Amino acid sequence: MHYDVIIIGAGPGGIFSAYELTRQNEQLKIAVFEAGNALERRKCPIDGKTVKSCVNCSTCAIMSGFGGAGAFSDGKYNITNDFGGTLYEYIGKSTALELMHYVDQINVAHGAQGTRLYSTAGTKFKKRCLQNKLHLLDASVRHLGTDMNYIVLNNLYQELNDKVEFRFGYQVDHIRVLDGGGYGIESEKGVDTCSRCIVSVGRSGSKWMENVCRELSIPTKSNRVDIGVRVELPAEIFSHLTDELYEGKIVYRTEKFEDSVRTFCMNPYGIVVNENTNGIITVNGHSYEDPKKQTENTNFALLVSKHFSEPFKDSNGYAESIARLSNMLGGGVIVQRFGDLMRGRRSNRDRIEEGFVRPTLSATPGDLSLVLPKRILDGIVEMIYALDKIAPGTANDDTLLYGVEVKFYNMEVSLNESLETCYPGLYVIGDGSGVTHSLSHASASGVYVARQIAGALKNKADRMGMIPDGNM
Ligand SMILES: Cc1cc2nc3c(=O)[nH]c(=O)nc-3n(C[C@H](O)[C@H](O)[C@H](O)COP(=O)(O)OP(=O)(O)OC[C@H]3O[C@@H](n4cnc5c(N)ncnc54)[C@H](O)[C@@H]3O)c2cc1C
């Protein structure tokens, strides 16, 4: 089949490019190829009873399928240029913010009306953080919650399904550059062609993306990874902050090494979950909007950024080795009480059960100091004590630390200001491009590229005095 546009990956980046393309030009013939399942068929087999840990499905239901890695996420759409990606470096700060607000409006119009938009503007926490060597980053955040996020995605799917061809369980193997222009999109099920291709394969497609760049000689660079733990504590400890801001993105510079440690993905009344990236089990978290599904705990990650310089290039490989070590020792994620870590002893089942914080993830009690490099662990401990000053109780003995949490950054694909590769009409967006690391940035990059394509078609049609369609 020939299409005007083939989109590879149905995460937020792919969904929002399809949505905007159909809005901009109804004539276009568009297909979305997705390795995972349709939304209603996405089901992780871990039920906590018969299946307690990851069984390495061929495509991970948490990371893949309609909605991408975002489908069962907490649905926090942060509207900011301060974190979540560097889209603004390509398209400018005001355009990036404008597009994130546009994405927010679409979510609201597809079921998220009634959800709250939180903001750091005018908050007293900024001063309190600064007084304790902590920096609160500026942002507005719409919290959809895992349940509302699902409803929004389902509504978007129903709307798009009439206008776009979706193929699920459809893993793309190769992208071929065709002699006469356009691209051949190859899978083991066959080859399709398109005039333009939008690649939006996210974190789960990072290895595949590297291969594509290698095959097509598209330059890339990679030098950063974030490693740390997920902290879980009673929700009351952070409630003064989470009630007002929902999540605080707080950055701390360690005294010992001047490393940057930050809070990431705060989930008030949430749960801690496993995450499977390319077969490596790490930890993450999310929370529900529905009070009936909420827990008594809040969780958030504490991550230390590691930037490597020449000659070392494999920052993701470095973090993978650390995550593998925790998988080797714990069979998956390890959990440790802060008090045990500080006393230099492992946690065991009895100590966890005797503690006052009830874990929301069944992880293996162990010793994180045997897994995390000293420099990283020292940074995390320093930050826990710094946070204890603005949220007393953070450094309690019973605070739980799950490890490891890793934020893999895809290598950055070399792109121009239209997010186009050196091949005309071949675009790379979302987390797979290395440019974005969040729902709102990935979605905004999809809208941006859709408008670039629609604009290019319109310009060409204007020049030729025709109605724009994809055959141009
Ligand atoms: C548990 C969890 C919680 C999160 N919470 C938040 C949050 O609250 N806020 C936030 O901003 N971000 C959050 N994130 C991150 C967020 O989900 C991602 O930043 C976002 O989904 C990126 O969108 P994307 O479209 O670029 O990629 P993805 O969402 O990763 O989608 C890529 C899609 O491409 C498909 N694919 C990959 N390779 C191929 C191939 N070769 N052929 C066909 N299809 C392919 C994959 O199956 C996948 O469905 C969370 C992530 C996780 C895992």
The ligand as a Tripos MOL2 file, in Angstrom:
@<TRIPOS>MOLECULE
LIG
   53    58     1     0     0
SMALL
NO_CHARGES

@<TRIPOS>ATOM
      1 C1          5.1020    4.2080   34.1460 C.3       1 LIG1
      2 C2          5.3820    5.5080   33.4050 C.ar      1 LIG1
      3 C3          4.8750    6.7010   33.9230 C.ar      1 LIG1
      4 C4          5.0990    7.9070   33.2390 C.ar      1 LIG1
      5 N1          4.5280    9.0470   33.7230 N.ar      1 LIG1
      6 C5          4.6630   10.2060   33.0340 C.ar      1 LIG1
      7 C6          3.9830   11.3760   33.4600 C.ar      1 LIG1
      8 O1          3.2030   11.3780   34.4090 O.2       1 LIG1
      9 N2          4.2200   12.5410   32.7610 N.ar      1 LIG1
     10 C7          5.0550   12.5920   31.6760 C.ar      1 LIG1
     11 O2          5.2110   13.6610   31.0870 O.2       1 LIG1
     12 N3          5.6720   11.4660   31.2270 N.ar      1 LIG1
     13 C8          5.4900   10.2820   31.8750 C.ar      1 LIG1
     14 N4          6.1030    9.1480   31.4100 N.ar      1 LIG1
     15 C9          6.9030    9.2620   30.1670 C.3       1 LIG1
     16 C10         5.9570    9.3370   28.9640 C.3       1 LIG1
     17 O3          5.1060    8.2230   28.9850 O.3       1 LIG1
     18 C11         6.7600    9.4200   27.6670 C.3       1 LIG1
     19 O4          7.5850   10.5660   27.7280 O.3       1 LIG1
     20 C12         5.8680    9.5140   26.4440 C.3       1 LIG1
     21 O5          4.9860    8.4130   26.3830 O.3       1 LIG1
     22 C13         6.6940    9.5670   25.1570 C.3       1 LIG1
     23 O6          5.8450    9.5250   24.0510 O.3       1 LIG1
     24 P1          6.3530    8.9710   22.6280 P.3       1 LIG1
     25 O7          5.1800    9.0060   21.7160 O.co2     1 LIG1
     26 O8          7.5600    9.7070   22.2310 O.co2     1 LIG1
     27 O9          6.8300    7.4720   22.8790 O.3       1 LIG1
     28 P2          6.0850    6.2020   23.5350 P.3       1 LIG1
     29 O10         4.9530    6.6480   24.4000 O.co2     1 LIG1
     30 O11         7.1540    5.3920   24.1480 O.co2     1 LIG1
     31 O12         5.4670    5.4540   22.2850 O.3       1 LIG1
     32 C14         6.2590    4.8370   21.3160 C.3       1 LIG1
     33 C15         5.4630    3.7110   20.6710 C.3       1 LIG1
     34 O13         6.2040    3.2420   19.5440 O.3       1 LIG1
     35 C16         6.0570    1.8310   19.4590 C.3       1 LIG1
     36 N5          7.2060    1.2790   18.7270 N.ar      1 LIG1
     37 C17         8.5080    1.2450   19.1280 C.ar      1 LIG1
     38 N6          9.2810    0.6990   18.1540 N.ar      1 LIG1
     39 C18         8.4470    0.3670   17.1360 C.ar      1 LIG1
     40 C19         8.6440   -0.2480   15.8670 C.ar      1 LIG1
     41 N7          9.8590   -0.6030   15.4220 N.pl3     1 LIG1
     42 N8          7.5510   -0.4780   15.0790 N.ar      1 LIG1
     43 C20         6.2970   -0.1180   15.4910 C.ar      1 LIG1
     44 N9          6.0670    0.4760   16.6890 N.ar      1 LIG1
     45 C21         7.1220    0.7140   17.5000 C.ar      1 LIG1
     46 C22         6.0170    1.3680   20.9070 C.3       1 LIG1
     47 O14         5.3650    0.1060   20.9960 O.3       1 LIG1
     48 C23         5.2490    2.5010   21.5880 C.3       1 LIG1
     49 O15         3.8730    2.2130   21.7050 O.3       1 LIG1
     50 C24         5.8860    7.9260   32.0510 C.ar      1 LIG1
     51 C25         6.4090    6.7290   31.5430 C.ar      1 LIG1
     52 C26         6.1550    5.5220   32.2000 C.ar      1 LIG1
     53 C27         6.7060    4.2430   31.6200 C.3       1 LIG1
@<TRIPOS>BOND
     1     1     2 1
     2     2     3 ar
     3     2    52 ar
     4     3     4 ar
     5     4     5 ar
     6     4    50 ar
     7     5     6 ar
     8     6     7 ar
     9     6    13 1
    10     7     8 2
    11     7     9 ar
    12     9    10 ar
    13    10    11 2
    14    10    12 ar
    15    12    13 ar
    16    13    14 ar
    17    14    15 1
    18    14    50 ar
    19    15    16 1
    20    16    17 1
    21    16    18 1
    22    18    19 1
    23    18    20 1
    24    20    21 1
    25    20    22 1
    26    22    23 1
    27    23    24 1
    28    24    25 2
    29    24    26 1
    30    24    27 1
    31    27    28 1
    32    28    29 2
    33    28    30 1
    34    28    31 1
    35    31    32 1
    36    32    33 1
    37    33    34 1
    38    33    48 1
    39    34    35 1
    40    35    36 1
    41    35    46 1
    42    36    37 ar
    43    36    45 ar
    44    37    38 ar
    45    38    39 ar
    46    39    40 ar
    47    39    45 ar
    48    40    41 1
    49    40    42 ar
    50    42    43 ar
    51    43    44 ar
    52    44    45 ar
    53    46    47 1
    54    46    48 1
    55    48    49 1
    56    50    51 ar
    57    51    52 ar
    58    52    53 1
@<TRIPOS>SUBSTRUCTURE
     1 LIG1         1 GROUP 0 **** ****
